[in-house]
Amino acid sequence: MESGKLTVVQPNSDVSLPLLVLLSLVMARVLLVGQVYHDTIIYMDRYPEEDSKLRARDTEERRGGNICNTAQVLVQQPHVEPWCLSALGPEDDSRGLESQLAKNGIKTLGIYRETPLPSSYIIQSATGTRTIISCNKTKEIDVDEFIDKVEPLCREKPFEWAHFEGRNIHGAIEQMTWLRQHQPTCTVSIELEKPDRPDIDLMLPHGDVLFFSRLFAETRGFDSAQMFLNAMQARCKQTATLYCTWGEQGAWSISQKDGLLHAAAPRVTAIDTVGAGDTFIAGVIDGWQRGCAPLSILEGACSLASRKVAQVGFNHLRAGCAENPRAE
């Protein structure tokens, strides 16, 4: 191959295998730590009243859970290799879900439990509301299980990014601490969506990138993302970047280097809002891996989340960012 030229490799070419190896080396490994679910989505004309009987317009079975949704978007980006680390149900019951993820290019680090596979029932109303009913009796992942799954992969090829759901608070902090000690160049992000989880604020100093929901901010007494981020910044790492989504108003970010930034959400007709926040997170991770400018990352993530809201499911969500590179 001549310098500066791209060689097109045929499937049976002698150089196809080395090229595939080369491509695997430049792929950014992203570890997603949280809970994978089996989702049943029920599409209704309206939310049912208590003790009533209604006919659903449609139903859908889907892989779910925050990290699974994010992985389904990340895997569509040509330079990202997502890995999901999750506690599951019994091995036989979980194989189907793992197989579905594998067919979509998502690698799973499953830890099998005797308890049932976590599941959710999502009532999606034609008026745009959604109600999520979850059942999860699964024991959370402890630090020894985390090390057992992650350490061999770190020796093989480091993770560029590790994203943690805001759950299993004390266990996740132990896992992040181990990761920083053994892979200090890995960017650590944390999703803080549910404000009622005990001790969730203990996670704040541990993230390089933090994602906050509007619910989290409003529960803390804030009625704007700007005021919330300004207040939270002092409680996080000095070098951290914080993001807060705010529905139709778009999203804001704040960092010591770039200050407060805002991106508007493109106007769309809401079809399926399930996983919009998870898609936003995928867009941010992708933007960072591309080396995009901070405002471009924010705009790209808002655009991607809006496209997700305007469709059912997570297919056809290729991300992108403006051509301006990250400022040095």
C-alpha positions as CSV (number, residue, x, y, z in Angstrom):
1,M,0.0,0.0,0.0
2,E,1.5,3.3,-1.0
3,S,1.7,6.0,1.6
4,G,-1.3,8.3,1.6
5,K,-3.5,6.0,-0.5
6,L,-6.4,3.8,0.5
7,T,-6.4,0.3,-0.8
8,V,-9.8,-1.3,-1.3
9,V,-9.7,-4.8,0.0
10,Q,-11.8,-7.6,-1.6
11,P,-13.3,-10.1,0.9
12,N,-11.0,-13.0,-0.2
13,S,-7.9,-10.8,-0.5
14,D,-4.7,-11.9,1.1
15,V,-4.5,-8.5,2.9
16,S,-8.0,-8.5,4.2
17,L,-7.2,-10.1,7.5
18,P,-4.3,-7.7,8.4
19,L,-6.6,-4.8,7.5
20,L,-9.3,-6.1,9.7
21,V,-6.8,-6.4,12.5
22,L,-5.7,-2.8,11.8
23,L,-9.2,-1.6,11.9
24,S,-9.8,-3.3,15.2
25,L,-6.8,-1.5,16.7
26,V,-8.2,1.9,15.7
27,M,-11.7,1.2,17.0
28,A,-12.4,3.0,20.3
29,R,-13.4,0.5,23.0
30,V,-16.3,1.8,25.1
31,L,-17.3,0.0,28.3
32,L,-20.9,0.5,29.4
33,V,-21.7,-0.6,33.0
34,G,-25.3,-0.9,34.1
35,Q,-28.3,-3.1,33.7
36,V,-29.6,-4.7,30.6
37,Y,-33.4,-5.3,30.5
38,H,-35.9,-7.2,28.4
39,D,-38.5,-4.6,27.4
40,T,-42.1,-5.0,26.4
41,I,-43.5,-1.8,24.8
42,I,-47.3,-1.4,24.7
43,Y,-48.6,1.2,22.3
44,M,-51.8,2.8,23.5
45,D,-54.2,5.5,22.2
46,R,-54.2,6.9,25.8
47,Y,-53.0,5.9,29.2
48,P,-55.4,3.4,30.8
49,E,-57.4,4.3,33.9
50,E,-57.1,2.1,36.9
51,D,-59.2,-1.0,36.8
52,S,-60.0,-0.6,33.1
53,K,-59.8,-2.8,30.1
54,L,-58.3,-1.4,26.8
55,R,-57.0,-2.8,23.6
56,A,-53.4,-1.9,22.6
57,R,-52.6,-0.6,19.1
58,D,-49.4,-2.7,19.0
59,T,-46.8,-4.3,21.2
60,E,-43.0,-4.8,20.7
61,E,-40.4,-6.9,22.3
62,R,-37.0,-5.1,22.6
63,R,-33.6,-5.2,24.3
64,G,-33.6,-2.4,26.8
65,G,-32.0,-0.7,29.7
66,N,-30.0,2.5,29.5
67,I,-26.6,1.0,28.6
68,C,-28.2,-1.3,26.0
69,N,-29.9,1.6,24.3
70,T,-26.7,3.6,24.3
71,A,-24.8,0.6,22.9
72,Q,-27.3,0.2,20.1
73,V,-26.6,3.7,18.9
74,L,-22.8,3.6,19.4
75,V,-22.5,0.3,17.5
76,Q,-23.7,2.2,14.4
77,Q,-20.7,4.5,14.5
78,P,-17.9,3.1,12.4
79,H,-15.1,3.8,14.9
80,V,-16.7,2.7,18.2
81,E,-16.7,-0.8,19.7
82,P,-19.3,-1.0,22.6
83,W,-19.1,-3.6,25.4
84,C,-22.0,-4.0,27.9
85,L,-21.2,-5.2,31.4
86,S,-24.4,-6.3,33.2
87,A,-25.8,-8.7,35.6
88,L,-28.3,-11.0,33.9
89,G,-30.7,-13.8,34.7
90,P,-29.9,-17.6,34.5
91,E,-27.5,-18.4,31.7
92,D,-30.0,-20.4,29.6
93,D,-32.6,-17.6,29.9
94,S,-30.0,-14.9,29.0
95,R,-28.4,-16.6,25.9
96,G,-31.1,-15.3,23.6
97,L,-30.6,-11.7,24.6
98,E,-26.9,-12.0,24.4
99,S,-27.2,-13.6,21.0
100,Q,-29.4,-10.7,19.8
101,L,-26.8,-8.2,21.0
102,A,-24.0,-10.1,19.4
103,K,-25.8,-10.1,16.0
104,N,-25.9,-6.4,16.2
105,G,-22.2,-6.1,17.0
106,I,-22.6,-5.4,20.7
107,K,-20.3,-7.5,22.9
108,T,-21.7,-8.5,26.3
109,L,-19.9,-9.2,29.5
110,G,-22.7,-11.0,31.3
111,I,-22.7,-12.1,34.9
112,Y,-25.4,-14.8,35.4
113,R,-27.7,-14.9,38.4
114,E,-30.4,-17.3,39.6
115,T,-33.0,-14.5,39.7
116,P,-35.1,-13.8,36.6
117,L,-33.7,-11.6,33.8
118,P,-34.7,-8.0,34.6
119,S,-37.7,-6.8,32.6
120,S,-39.6,-3.6,31.9
121,Y,-43.1,-2.9,30.6
122,I,-43.4,0.5,28.9
123,I,-46.8,2.0,28.2
124,Q,-46.3,4.4,25.2
125,S,-49.4,6.7,24.7
126,A,-50.3,8.3,21.4
127,T,-50.4,11.6,23.4
128,G,-46.6,11.4,23.8
129,T,-46.5,10.2,27.4
130,R,-44.7,7.0,28.5
131,T,-44.9,5.0,31.8
132,I,-42.2,2.5,32.6
133,I,-42.8,-0.4,35.1
134,S,-39.6,-2.3,35.9
135,C,-38.9,-5.5,37.8
136,N,-35.3,-6.2,38.8
137,K,-34.5,-8.6,41.6
138,T,-30.9,-9.1,40.3
139,K,-27.9,-8.6,42.6
140,E,-25.7,-5.7,41.4
141,I,-22.2,-6.3,40.2
142,D,-19.5,-6.2,42.9
143,V,-15.9,-5.0,42.3
144,D,-14.4,-8.5,42.2
145,E,-16.8,-9.5,39.4
146,F,-16.0,-6.3,37.6
147,I,-12.3,-6.9,37.8
148,D,-12.7,-10.5,36.7
149,K,-14.5,-9.4,33.5
150,V,-12.6,-6.2,32.7
151,E,-9.0,-6.8,33.7
152,P,-8.3,-9.4,30.9
153,L,-9.7,-7.0,28.3
154,C,-7.7,-4.1,29.6
155,R,-4.5,-6.2,29.2
156,E,-5.5,-7.1,25.6
157,K,-6.5,-3.5,24.5
158,P,-7.4,-0.6,26.8
159,F,-10.8,1.0,27.0
160,E,-10.9,4.6,25.8
161,W,-14.1,5.3,27.6
162,A,-16.1,3.7,30.5
163,H,-19.7,4.8,31.2
164,F,-21.5,4.0,34.4
165,E,-25.2,4.2,35.2
166,G,-26.0,6.0,38.3
167,R,-26.9,2.9,40.2
168,N,-25.1,0.4,42.5
169,I,-23.5,3.6,44.0
170,H,-20.9,2.2,46.3
171,G,-20.0,-0.7,44.0
172,A,-19.7,1.5,41.0
173,I,-17.4,3.9,42.9
174,E,-15.1,1.0,43.8
175,Q,-15.1,-0.1,40.1
176,M,-14.3,3.4,38.9
177,T,-11.5,3.7,41.5
178,W,-10.0,0.4,40.3
179,L,-10.3,1.5,36.7
180,R,-8.5,4.8,37.4
181,Q,-5.6,2.9,39.1
182,H,-5.1,0.4,36.4
183,Q,-6.1,2.4,33.3
184,P,-5.6,6.1,34.1
185,T,-6.1,7.3,30.5
186,C,-9.7,6.0,30.3
187,T,-12.4,8.7,30.3
188,V,-15.0,7.9,32.9
189,S,-18.6,9.2,32.5
190,I,-21.6,8.8,34.8
191,E,-25.3,9.1,34.2
192,L,-27.2,10.7,37.0
193,E,-30.8,10.3,36.0
194,K,-32.8,9.1,39.0
195,P,-32.4,11.6,41.9
196,D,-34.0,9.4,44.6
197,R,-31.2,6.7,44.7
198,P,-29.6,6.8,48.1
199,D,-26.0,8.3,48.1
200,I,-26.1,9.0,44.4
201,D,-24.3,12.4,45.0
202,L,-21.3,10.4,46.2
203,M,-20.6,9.7,42.5
204,L,-20.2,13.4,41.5
205,P,-16.4,13.7,42.1
206,H,-15.6,10.5,40.2
207,G,-16.6,11.4,36.6
208,D,-14.7,13.1,33.9
209,V,-18.0,13.6,32.1
210,L,-21.4,13.7,33.9
211,F,-24.9,13.5,32.4
212,F,-27.8,14.9,34.4
213,S,-31.5,14.6,33.7
214,R,-34.0,17.4,33.9
215,L,-35.8,15.4,36.7
216,F,-32.5,15.3,38.7
217,A,-32.2,19.1,38.4
218,E,-35.8,19.8,39.2
219,T,-35.8,17.5,42.3
220,R,-32.8,19.6,43.5
221,G,-35.0,22.7,43.3
222,F,-33.7,24.1,40.0
223,D,-36.0,25.3,37.2
224,S,-33.3,25.8,34.6
225,A,-30.3,23.7,33.4
226,Q,-28.0,26.8,33.5
227,M,-28.6,27.4,37.2
228,F,-28.3,23.8,38.0
229,L,-25.0,23.2,36.2
230,N,-23.5,26.3,37.7
231,A,-24.4,25.0,41.1
232,M,-23.2,21.5,40.5
233,Q,-19.9,22.3,38.9
234,A,-18.2,23.0,42.2
235,R,-19.1,19.5,43.5
236,C,-17.5,17.7,40.6
237,K,-13.9,17.3,39.4
238,Q,-12.3,20.6,38.5
239,T,-11.7,19.4,34.9
240,A,-15.1,17.7,34.5
241,T,-17.6,18.4,31.8
242,L,-21.2,18.4,32.8
243,Y,-24.3,17.9,30.6
244,C,-27.9,18.5,31.3
245,T,-30.8,17.7,28.9
246,W,-34.0,19.8,29.1
247,G,-36.5,18.2,26.7
248,E,-37.7,20.4,23.9
249,Q,-35.3,23.2,25.0
250,G,-32.3,21.1,24.1
251,A,-29.3,20.7,26.3
252,W,-26.6,22.6,28.1
253,S,-23.0,21.8,29.1
254,I,-20.5,23.4,31.3
255,S,-16.8,23.0,31.9
256,Q,-14.0,25.1,33.3
257,K,-12.4,25.5,29.9
258,D,-15.4,26.2,27.7
259,G,-17.9,27.7,30.1
260,L,-21.6,27.3,29.6
261,L,-22.8,26.1,26.2
262,H,-26.3,25.5,24.8
263,A,-27.7,23.6,21.8
264,A,-31.3,23.8,20.8
265,A,-33.3,20.6,20.1
266,P,-34.5,20.3,16.5
267,R,-38.3,20.4,16.3
268,V,-39.8,17.0,15.6
269,T,-43.0,15.1,16.0
270,A,-42.6,12.8,19.0
271,I,-43.2,9.1,18.0
272,D,-41.1,7.1,20.5
273,T,-39.4,8.9,23.4
274,V,-38.0,5.7,25.0
275,G,-34.2,6.0,25.1
276,A,-33.9,9.6,24.0
277,G,-31.5,10.4,26.9
278,D,-29.5,7.3,26.2
279,T,-29.2,8.4,22.6
280,F,-27.9,11.8,23.7
281,I,-25.2,10.1,25.8
282,A,-24.2,8.0,22.8
283,G,-23.9,11.2,20.7
284,V,-21.7,12.9,23.3
285,I,-19.4,9.8,23.6
286,D,-19.2,9.6,19.8
287,G,-18.4,13.3,19.5
288,W,-15.6,13.1,22.0
289,Q,-14.1,10.1,20.2
290,R,-14.2,12.0,16.9
291,G,-12.4,14.9,18.5
292,C,-15.2,17.4,17.8
293,A,-15.4,20.9,19.3
294,P,-17.4,21.1,22.5
295,L,-20.4,23.0,21.0
296,S,-20.4,20.7,18.0
297,I,-20.6,17.7,20.4
298,L,-23.6,19.2,22.1
299,E,-25.4,20.1,18.9
300,G,-24.7,16.7,17.4
301,A,-26.0,14.9,20.5
302,C,-29.2,17.0,20.5
303,S,-29.8,16.3,16.9
304,L,-29.3,12.6,17.3
305,A,-31.7,12.4,20.3
306,S,-34.3,14.4,18.3
307,R,-34.0,12.0,15.4
308,K,-34.5,9.1,17.8
309,V,-37.7,10.7,19.3
310,A,-39.1,11.0,15.7
311,Q,-38.8,7.3,15.1
312,V,-39.5,3.9,16.7
313,G,-36.4,2.1,17.9
314,F,-32.7,2.8,17.5
315,N,-31.9,1.9,13.9
316,H,-30.6,4.4,11.4
317,L,-29.0,6.7,14.0
318,R,-25.6,7.4,12.5
319,A,-24.0,10.3,14.4
320,G,-21.9,13.1,13.2
321,C,-20.5,16.5,14.2
322,A,-19.5,19.7,12.5
323,E,-16.1,19.8,10.8
324,N,-14.5,22.2,13.3
325,P,-12.0,20.2,15.4
326,R,-11.6,20.2,19.1
327,A,-9.8,23.3,20.2
328,E,-6.4,22.7,21.8
